[in-house]
Amino acid sequence: MHWIVFCTDKPGALALRETNTPKHRAYLESGPITLVTSGPLVDDAGETKIGSFFLVEAQTRAEVETFNRNDPLFAAGVWDDIRIHRFHRKVG
């Protein structure tokens, strides 16, 4: 099953995000879940990071929630809003 994790950053969290990005990347590279694609959300100018997007494969929502809670950006308090949705992939 596919799941989307859509996280928006707290206002003013860019410095905190940048400080914790190396730990975040190492976490993702450790393979805690099957990532289909992921990357930062950016502002309309394409310059400033304002959140995170993940498309993952997992059997249960609980697996996705655990993946998210163990992310260093979560632990650092970077994200203001986190939305997890099951996704039915139809094309691509």
Secondary structure as a PSIPRED ss2 file (coil, helix, strand):
# PSIPRED VFORMAT (PSIPRED V4.0)

   1 M C   1.000  0.000  0.000
   2 H E   0.000  0.000  1.000
   3 W E   0.000  0.000  1.000
   4 I E   0.000  0.000  1.000
   5 V E   0.000  0.000  1.000
   6 F E   0.000  0.000  1.000
   7 C E   0.000  0.000  1.000
   8 T E   0.000  0.000  1.000
   9 D E   0.000  0.000  1.000
  10 K C   1.000  0.000  0.000
  11 P C   1.000  0.000  0.000
  12 G C   1.000  0.000  0.000
  13 A C   1.000  0.000  0.000
  14 L H   0.000  1.000  0.000
  15 A H   0.000  1.000  0.000
  16 L H   0.000  1.000  0.000
  17 R H   0.000  1.000  0.000
  18 E H   0.000  1.000  0.000
  19 T H   0.000  1.000  0.000
  20 N H   0.000  1.000  0.000
  21 T H   0.000  1.000  0.000
  22 P H   0.000  1.000  0.000
  23 K H   0.000  1.000  0.000
  24 H H   0.000  1.000  0.000
  25 R H   0.000  1.000  0.000
  26 A H   0.000  1.000  0.000
  27 Y H   0.000  1.000  0.000
  28 L H   0.000  1.000  0.000
  29 E H   0.000  1.000  0.000
  30 S C   1.000  0.000  0.000
  31 G C   1.000  0.000  0.000
  32 P C   1.000  0.000  0.000
  33 I C   1.000  0.000  0.000
  34 T E   0.000  0.000  1.000
  35 L E   0.000  0.000  1.000
  36 V E   0.000  0.000  1.000
  37 T E   0.000  0.000  1.000
  38 S E   0.000  0.000  1.000
  39 G E   0.000  0.000  1.000
  40 P E   0.000  0.000  1.000
  41 L E   0.000  0.000  1.000
  42 V E   0.000  0.000  1.000
  43 D C   1.000  0.000  0.000
  44 D C   1.000  0.000  0.000
  45 A C   1.000  0.000  0.000
  46 G C   1.000  0.000  0.000
  47 E C   1.000  0.000  0.000
  48 T C   1.000  0.000  0.000
  49 K E   0.000  0.000  1.000
  50 I E   0.000  0.000  1.000
  51 G E   0.000  0.000  1.000
  52 S E   0.000  0.000  1.000
  53 F E   0.000  0.000  1.000
  54 F E   0.000  0.000  1.000
  55 L E   0.000  0.000  1.000
  56 V E   0.000  0.000  1.000
  57 E E   0.000  0.000  1.000
  58 A C   1.000  0.000  0.000
  59 Q C   1.000  0.000  0.000
  60 T C   1.000  0.000  0.000
  61 R H   0.000  1.000  0.000
  62 A H   0.000  1.000  0.000
  63 E H   0.000  1.000  0.000
  64 V H   0.000  1.000  0.000
  65 E H   0.000  1.000  0.000
  66 T H   0.000  1.000  0.000
  67 F H   0.000  1.000  0.000
  68 N H   0.000  1.000  0.000
  69 R H   0.000  1.000  0.000
  70 N C   1.000  0.000  0.000
  71 D C   1.000  0.000  0.000
  72 P H   0.000  1.000  0.000
  73 L H   0.000  1.000  0.000
  74 F H   0.000  1.000  0.000
  75 A H   0.000  1.000  0.000
  76 A C   1.000  0.000  0.000
  77 G C   1.000  0.000  0.000
  78 V C   1.000  0.000  0.000
  79 W E   0.000  0.000  1.000
  80 D E   0.000  0.000  1.000
  81 D E   0.000  0.000  1.000
  82 I E   0.000  0.000  1.000
  83 R E   0.000  0.000  1.000
  84 I E   0.000  0.000  1.000
  85 H E   0.000  0.000  1.000
  86 R E   0.000  0.000  1.000
  87 F E   0.000  0.000  1.000
  88 H C   1.000  0.000  0.000
  89 R C   1.000  0.000  0.000
  90 K C   1.000  0.000  0.000
  91 V C   1.000  0.000  0.000
  92 G C   1.000  0.000  0.000
